[in-house]
Amino acid sequence: MAKVIHSIRADDWRRRDRCGTFYGERRPAPLCKDGVDMTFQRVLILEDNLIIAMEAEEILRLVGIQQVEIASNLEQAVNAVHSEHYDFAMLDVNLGESTSFGFARLLMERGISFGFVSGYSDTLDFPADLRHVPLLNKPFDEQAMRLFVETLAGGSSLAV
């Protein structure tokens, strides 16, 4: 079964950097004193809602991801993985008229880690071969995103 990650406090307006320090101004997170750094540096977000995609991009930068690219549909996402290298991808499950399951399988073939993002926490409707993939629930916050990225960094989406 997939690991589902929920926000602890999605309504919390305060922000923490990835070292755990609160601040009011949104800015990229510095390297923590313990030297912890994310192993992923280039991420593809497949999300058809621009506002959600931009919030995910901002949060990914806050937790230490250097390069974030957004694809708003399957065609853009497929073109992106054919022309660029990504450390992992975040896939919105429901893309309006379609789902991201076929694209997920393309990522599996290419050995690119990925996780799903959805407003629904139930993975029973997912294809059997994709039920084990980590799932980040919407709405998400920095803490949930950090855990999601750490889950993907700990092992590929094929082994979680």
Secondary structure as a PSIPRED ss2 file (coil, helix, strand):
# PSIPRED VFORMAT (PSIPRED V4.0)

   1 M C   1.000  0.000  0.000
   2 A C   1.000  0.000  0.000
   3 K C   1.000  0.000  0.000
   4 V E   0.000  0.000  1.000
   5 I E   0.000  0.000  1.000
   6 H C   1.000  0.000  0.000
   7 S C   1.000  0.000  0.000
   8 I C   1.000  0.000  0.000
   9 R C   1.000  0.000  0.000
  10 A C   1.000  0.000  0.000
  11 D C   1.000  0.000  0.000
  12 D C   1.000  0.000  0.000
  13 W C   1.000  0.000  0.000
  14 R C   1.000  0.000  0.000
  15 R E   0.000  0.000  1.000
  16 R E   0.000  0.000  1.000
  17 D C   1.000  0.000  0.000
  18 R C   1.000  0.000  0.000
  19 C C   1.000  0.000  0.000
  20 G C   1.000  0.000  0.000
  21 T C   1.000  0.000  0.000
  22 F E   0.000  0.000  1.000
  23 Y E   0.000  0.000  1.000
  24 G C   1.000  0.000  0.000
  25 E C   1.000  0.000  0.000
  26 R C   1.000  0.000  0.000
  27 R C   1.000  0.000  0.000
  28 P C   1.000  0.000  0.000
  29 A C   1.000  0.000  0.000
  30 P C   1.000  0.000  0.000
  31 L C   1.000  0.000  0.000
  32 C C   1.000  0.000  0.000
  33 K C   1.000  0.000  0.000
  34 D C   1.000  0.000  0.000
  35 G C   1.000  0.000  0.000
  36 V C   1.000  0.000  0.000
  37 D C   1.000  0.000  0.000
  38 M C   1.000  0.000  0.000
  39 T C   1.000  0.000  0.000
  40 F C   1.000  0.000  0.000
  41 Q C   1.000  0.000  0.000
  42 R E   0.000  0.000  1.000
  43 V E   0.000  0.000  1.000
  44 L E   0.000  0.000  1.000
  45 I E   0.000  0.000  1.000
  46 L E   0.000  0.000  1.000
  47 E C   1.000  0.000  0.000
  48 D C   1.000  0.000  0.000
  49 N C   1.000  0.000  0.000
  50 L H   0.000  1.000  0.000
  51 I H   0.000  1.000  0.000
  52 I H   0.000  1.000  0.000
  53 A H   0.000  1.000  0.000
  54 M H   0.000  1.000  0.000
  55 E H   0.000  1.000  0.000
  56 A H   0.000  1.000  0.000
  57 E H   0.000  1.000  0.000
  58 E H   0.000  1.000  0.000
  59 I H   0.000  1.000  0.000
  60 L H   0.000  1.000  0.000
  61 R H   0.000  1.000  0.000
  62 L H   0.000  1.000  0.000
  63 V C   1.000  0.000  0.000
  64 G C   1.000  0.000  0.000
  65 I C   1.000  0.000  0.000
  66 Q C   1.000  0.000  0.000
  67 Q E   0.000  0.000  1.000
  68 V E   0.000  0.000  1.000
  69 E E   0.000  0.000  1.000
  70 I E   0.000  0.000  1.000
  71 A E   0.000  0.000  1.000
  72 S C   1.000  0.000  0.000
  73 N C   1.000  0.000  0.000
  74 L H   0.000  1.000  0.000
  75 E H   0.000  1.000  0.000
  76 Q H   0.000  1.000  0.000
  77 A H   0.000  1.000  0.000
  78 V H   0.000  1.000  0.000
  79 N H   0.000  1.000  0.000
  80 A H   0.000  1.000  0.000
  81 V H   0.000  1.000  0.000
  82 H H   0.000  1.000  0.000
  83 S H   0.000  1.000  0.000
  84 E C   1.000  0.000  0.000
  85 H C   1.000  0.000  0.000
  86 Y C   1.000  0.000  0.000
  87 D C   1.000  0.000  0.000
  88 F E   0.000  0.000  1.000
  89 A E   0.000  0.000  1.000
  90 M E   0.000  0.000  1.000
  91 L E   0.000  0.000  1.000
  92 D E   0.000  0.000  1.000
  93 V C   1.000  0.000  0.000
  94 N E   0.000  0.000  1.000
  95 L C   1.000  0.000  0.000
  96 G C   1.000  0.000  0.000
  97 E C   1.000  0.000  0.000
  98 S C   1.000  0.000  0.000
  99 T E   0.000  0.000  1.000
 100 S C   1.000  0.000  0.000
 101 F H   0.000  1.000  0.000
 102 G H   0.000  1.000  0.000
 103 F H   0.000  1.000  0.000
 104 A H   0.000  1.000  0.000
 105 R H   0.000  1.000  0.000
 106 L H   0.000  1.000  0.000
 107 L H   0.000  1.000  0.000
 108 M H   0.000  1.000  0.000
 109 E H   0.000  1.000  0.000
 110 R H   0.000  1.000  0.000
 111 G C   1.000  0.000  0.000
 112 I C   1.000  0.000  0.000
 113 S E   0.000  0.000  1.000
 114 F E   0.000  0.000  1.000
 115 G E   0.000  0.000  1.000
 116 F E   0.000  0.000  1.000
 117 V E   0.000  0.000  1.000
 118 S E   0.000  0.000  1.000
 119 G C   1.000  0.000  0.000
 120 Y C   1.000  0.000  0.000
 121 S C   1.000  0.000  0.000
 122 D C   1.000  0.000  0.000
 123 T C   1.000  0.000  0.000
 124 L C   1.000  0.000  0.000
 125 D C   1.000  0.000  0.000
 126 F C   1.000  0.000  0.000
 127 P C   1.000  0.000  0.000
 128 A H   0.000  1.000  0.000
 129 D H   0.000  1.000  0.000
 130 L H   0.000  1.000  0.000
 131 R C   1.000  0.000  0.000
 132 H C   1.000  0.000  0.000
 133 V C   1.000  0.000  0.000
 134 P C   1.000  0.000  0.000
 135 L E   0.000  0.000  1.000
 136 L E   0.000  0.000  1.000
 137 N E   0.000  0.000  1.000
 138 K C   1.000  0.000  0.000
 139 P C   1.000  0.000  0.000
 140 F C   1.000  0.000  0.000
 141 D C   1.000  0.000  0.000
 142 E H   0.000  1.000  0.000
 143 Q H   0.000  1.000  0.000
 144 A H   0.000  1.000  0.000
 145 M H   0.000  1.000  0.000
 146 R H   0.000  1.000  0.000
 147 L H   0.000  1.000  0.000
 148 F H   0.000  1.000  0.000
 149 V H   0.000  1.000  0.000
 150 E H   0.000  1.000  0.000
 151 T H   0.000  1.000  0.000
 152 L H   0.000  1.000  0.000
 153 A H   0.000  1.000  0.000
 154 G H   0.000  1.000  0.000
 155 G C   1.000  0.000  0.000
 156 S C   1.000  0.000  0.000
 157 S C   1.000  0.000  0.000
 158 L C   1.000  0.000  0.000
 159 A C   1.000  0.000  0.000
 160 V C   1.000  0.000  0.000
